[in-house]
Amino acid sequence: MSWLQELGGRADVTTAARAAEAAEAGGVRAVVETLIEQASFVVEFVAAVILLIGAARFLLIVVTMGLSRREHLSRALQAARLRLGAYILAGLEFLIVADILFTIVNRTLQDLVALAIVASVRTLISYFLGRELAELRESDRPGAAETAKSMSPSAE
């Protein structure tokens, strides 16, 4: 057993073995397809890690807020939501990249339709989440309430 396998790197060894088999069977194109497919799995893993880190940080902040004084609870929760939203947006972007990479290799009509649907849903979520985060940031700025009030038609 190699040192890489002992460290739990079986996926790397498997990827290298698959790439070697693909090179023998179908040439460079097969190797590139195998590597792109593996890259899509790595990017998906990165997205999952980003989402898990964001969720863990959010949970830690919420638990800490529950144990601390409640004077600024609303403001702290809003800041925590902003952070979580940023992690979710980053995770969604990585998932879209992973889907595109996977579809480069698997170009069936069914895969293309699935990519279109998934990418559309993720893009819509990203758009609306981005808008909500921008609104939260805007409302968090000092003087934002006065600015919004002075710009409303009823203020005239």
C-alpha positions as CSV (number, residue, x, y, z in Angstrom):
1,M,0.0,0.0,0.0
2,S,1.4,3.4,-0.9
3,W,1.7,6.3,1.5
4,L,-1.0,8.2,-0.4
5,Q,-3.5,5.4,0.2
6,E,-2.5,5.2,3.9
7,L,-3.3,8.9,4.2
8,G,-6.7,8.3,2.7
9,G,-5.9,9.5,-0.8
10,R,-7.7,6.7,-2.5
11,A,-9.7,9.1,-4.7
12,D,-6.4,10.6,-6.0
13,V,-5.0,7.1,-6.8
14,T,-8.3,6.1,-8.4
15,T,-8.3,9.3,-10.5
16,A,-4.8,8.6,-11.7
17,A,-5.7,5.0,-12.5
18,R,-8.8,6.0,-14.4
19,A,-6.8,8.6,-16.3
20,A,-4.2,6.0,-17.2
21,E,-6.9,3.5,-18.3
22,A,-8.5,6.3,-20.4
23,A,-5.2,7.2,-22.0
24,E,-4.8,3.6,-23.1
25,A,-8.4,3.2,-24.2
26,G,-9.2,6.5,-25.9
27,G,-6.2,8.8,-26.0
28,V,-5.8,12.3,-24.8
29,R,-9.5,13.2,-25.1
30,A,-10.5,10.5,-22.6
31,V,-7.9,11.7,-20.2
32,V,-9.1,15.3,-20.4
33,E,-12.7,14.2,-19.9
34,T,-11.8,12.1,-16.9
35,L,-9.8,15.0,-15.4
36,I,-12.7,17.5,-16.0
37,E,-15.2,15.1,-14.5
38,Q,-12.9,14.7,-11.4
39,A,-12.5,18.5,-11.3
40,S,-16.2,18.9,-11.2
41,F,-16.4,16.7,-8.1
42,V,-13.6,18.7,-6.4
43,V,-15.4,21.9,-7.1
44,E,-18.7,20.4,-5.7
45,F,-16.7,19.4,-2.6
46,V,-15.3,22.9,-2.2
47,A,-18.9,24.3,-2.5
48,A,-20.0,21.9,0.2
49,V,-17.2,22.9,2.5
50,I,-18.0,26.6,1.9
51,L,-21.7,26.0,2.8
52,L,-20.7,23.9,5.9
53,I,-18.3,26.6,7.1
54,G,-21.0,29.3,6.7
55,A,-23.6,27.2,8.5
56,A,-21.2,26.5,11.4
57,R,-20.2,30.1,11.7
58,F,-23.9,31.2,11.7
59,L,-24.8,28.5,14.3
60,L,-21.9,29.6,16.5
61,I,-23.0,33.3,16.3
62,V,-26.6,32.4,17.0
63,V,-25.6,30.3,20.0
64,T,-23.3,32.9,21.3
65,M,-26.0,35.6,20.9
66,G,-28.4,33.4,22.9
67,L,-25.9,33.2,25.8
68,S,-25.0,36.9,25.7
69,R,-26.8,40.1,26.5
70,R,-29.7,40.8,24.3
71,E,-29.2,44.6,23.9
72,H,-28.0,44.3,20.3
73,L,-29.6,41.0,19.4
74,S,-31.4,42.3,16.3
75,R,-28.3,43.9,14.8
76,A,-26.1,40.9,15.6
77,L,-28.6,38.5,14.0
78,Q,-28.7,40.7,10.9
79,A,-24.9,40.7,10.7
80,A,-24.9,36.9,11.0
81,R,-27.5,36.6,8.3
82,L,-25.4,38.7,6.0
83,R,-22.4,36.5,6.6
84,L,-24.4,33.3,6.0
85,G,-25.9,34.8,2.8
86,A,-22.4,35.5,1.5
87,Y,-21.4,31.9,2.2
88,I,-24.5,30.6,0.4
89,L,-23.8,32.8,-2.6
90,A,-20.3,31.6,-2.8
91,G,-21.4,28.0,-2.5
92,L,-24.0,28.4,-5.2
93,E,-21.4,29.9,-7.6
94,F,-19.1,27.0,-7.1
95,L,-22.0,24.6,-7.6
96,I,-22.9,26.2,-10.9
97,V,-19.2,25.9,-12.0
98,A,-19.3,22.2,-11.0
99,D,-22.5,21.7,-13.1
100,I,-20.9,23.3,-16.1
101,L,-17.8,21.2,-15.8
102,F,-19.8,18.0,-15.5
103,T,-21.9,18.9,-18.5
104,I,-18.8,19.5,-20.6
105,V,-18.0,15.8,-20.2
106,N,-21.6,14.4,-20.2
107,R,-23.3,16.1,-23.1
108,T,-26.5,14.2,-23.4
109,L,-29.7,16.1,-24.0
110,Q,-31.0,15.0,-20.5
111,D,-27.8,16.4,-18.9
112,L,-28.1,19.7,-20.8
113,V,-31.8,20.1,-19.7
114,A,-30.9,19.3,-16.1
115,L,-28.0,21.8,-16.2
116,A,-30.3,24.5,-17.6
117,I,-32.9,23.9,-14.9
118,V,-30.4,23.6,-12.0
119,A,-28.4,26.6,-13.2
120,S,-31.6,28.7,-13.6
121,V,-32.8,27.9,-10.2
122,R,-29.4,28.5,-8.6
123,T,-29.1,31.8,-10.5
124,L,-32.5,32.9,-9.4
125,I,-31.7,32.1,-5.8
126,S,-28.4,33.9,-6.1
127,Y,-30.1,37.0,-7.6
128,F,-32.8,37.2,-5.0
129,L,-30.4,36.4,-2.1
130,G,-28.0,39.0,-3.4
131,R,-30.8,41.6,-3.5
132,E,-31.8,40.7,0.1
133,L,-28.2,41.0,1.3
134,A,-27.9,44.4,-0.4
135,E,-31.1,45.6,1.3
136,L,-29.8,44.3,4.7
137,R,-26.5,46.0,4.2
138,E,-28.3,49.2,3.2
139,S,-30.5,49.1,6.2
140,D,-27.5,48.4,8.4
141,R,-25.7,51.6,7.3
142,P,-25.9,54.5,9.7
143,G,-28.4,57.0,8.6
144,A,-30.1,54.7,6.1
145,A,-33.5,55.0,7.8
146,E,-33.4,58.8,7.5
147,T,-32.3,58.6,3.9
148,A,-35.1,56.2,3.0
149,K,-37.6,58.4,4.8
150,S,-36.5,61.6,3.1
151,M,-36.7,59.9,-0.3
152,S,-40.2,58.6,0.1
153,P,-43.1,60.5,-1.6
154,S,-44.9,61.0,1.8
155,A,-42.0,63.0,3.1
156,E,-42.8,66.0,0.8
